[in-house]
Amino acid sequence: MKKKSLNKLDKYLIFSVTVLILYTIVEQILSIKVGVERSTLTTCFYAAFGGEILSCVVIKVFNIKNEESDDDEKPIPPAPEEIEFEELSEDNL
C-alpha cells in the first residue's frame, strides 16, 4: 500500500496548532509560578498564529472548491494573442 504523505500546508497547520497548545501550557505554568499574566503577549501570539491557521484553512477550502470545479471541464477562452482582430480601414469607420 502507498503511504499518503502530508503536504506543506498540512504540516504547517499541525505545527501552528502544536505551538499554540505548547504556548498555552507554558503560559499557564508561568502564570501560576510567577503570578503575572502576560495578556498583551498572549493576545499578540494568538492573533498571529490564529490568523495563520485561518489563512491556511481558507487556502485549503478554496483549493478543494477549485479541484471540484476543474472536474466540470469548462472551455478555456483563448489567450489575447490568439484572438484575431479586423484591421481598421477608412471604410469600416
C-alpha positions as CSV (number, residue, x, y, z in Angstrom):
1,M,0.0,0.0,0.0
2,K,1.1,3.5,-0.8
3,K,1.6,5.7,2.3
4,K,-0.1,9.1,2.0
5,S,2.3,11.9,2.8
6,L,1.3,15.3,4.2
7,N,1.8,18.4,2.1
8,K,3.5,21.5,3.3
9,L,0.2,23.2,4.2
10,D,-0.9,20.3,6.4
11,K,2.5,20.2,8.1
12,Y,2.3,23.9,8.8
13,L,-1.2,23.6,10.3
14,I,0.0,20.8,12.6
15,F,3.0,23.0,13.6
16,S,0.8,26.0,14.3
17,V,-1.7,24.1,16.4
18,T,1.1,22.4,18.3
19,V,2.8,25.7,19.0
20,L,-0.5,27.2,20.3
21,I,-1.0,24.3,22.6
22,L,2.5,24.4,23.9
23,Y,2.4,28.2,24.5
24,T,-0.9,27.8,26.4
25,I,0.6,25.2,28.7
26,V,3.8,27.1,29.3
27,E,1.9,30.4,29.9
28,Q,-0.4,28.7,32.4
29,I,2.6,27.2,34.3
30,L,4.5,30.5,34.3
31,S,1.4,32.5,35.5
32,I,0.9,30.1,38.4
33,K,4.6,30.1,39.4
34,V,5.3,33.9,38.9
35,G,1.8,35.2,39.4
36,V,1.9,37.5,36.4
37,E,-0.3,37.1,33.4
38,R,1.2,38.3,30.1
39,S,-2.0,39.4,28.5
40,T,-0.5,41.5,25.7
41,L,1.9,38.8,24.6
42,T,-0.8,36.2,24.7
43,T,-3.1,38.4,22.6
44,C,-0.5,39.0,20.0
45,F,0.6,35.4,20.0
46,Y,-2.9,34.1,19.5
47,A,-3.7,36.8,16.9
48,A,-0.6,35.9,14.8
49,F,-1.0,32.1,14.9
50,G,-4.8,32.2,14.7
51,G,-4.5,34.4,11.6
52,E,-2.1,31.9,10.1
53,I,-4.3,29.0,10.8
54,L,-7.3,30.9,9.4
55,S,-5.5,31.7,6.2
56,C,-4.3,28.1,5.8
57,V,-7.9,26.9,6.2
58,V,-9.2,29.3,3.7
59,I,-6.5,28.2,1.2
60,K,-7.4,24.6,1.7
61,V,-11.1,25.3,1.3
62,F,-10.7,27.2,-1.9
63,N,-8.2,24.6,-3.3
64,I,-10.8,21.9,-2.7
65,K,-13.5,24.0,-4.4
66,N,-11.2,24.7,-7.4
67,E,-10.4,21.0,-7.7
68,E,-14.1,20.2,-7.8
69,S,-14.8,22.9,-10.4
70,D,-11.9,21.7,-12.6
71,D,-13.8,18.4,-12.9
72,D,-16.5,20.3,-14.8
73,E,-14.1,20.9,-17.7
74,K,-15.3,24.3,-18.7
75,P,-13.9,25.5,-22.0
76,I,-10.9,27.9,-21.6
77,P,-11.2,31.2,-23.5
78,P,-8.4,31.9,-26.0
79,A,-5.5,34.0,-24.9
80,P,-5.5,37.6,-26.2
81,E,-2.7,36.8,-28.6
82,E,-4.9,34.2,-30.3
83,I,-7.8,36.5,-31.0
84,E,-7.9,37.8,-34.5
85,F,-9.0,41.4,-35.0
86,E,-10.2,43.0,-38.1
87,E,-7.9,45.7,-39.4
88,L,-9.4,49.1,-39.4
89,S,-9.7,50.9,-42.6
90,E,-11.5,54.1,-43.7
91,D,-14.4,52.0,-45.0
92,N,-15.0,50.5,-41.5
93,L,-15.1,53.8,-39.8
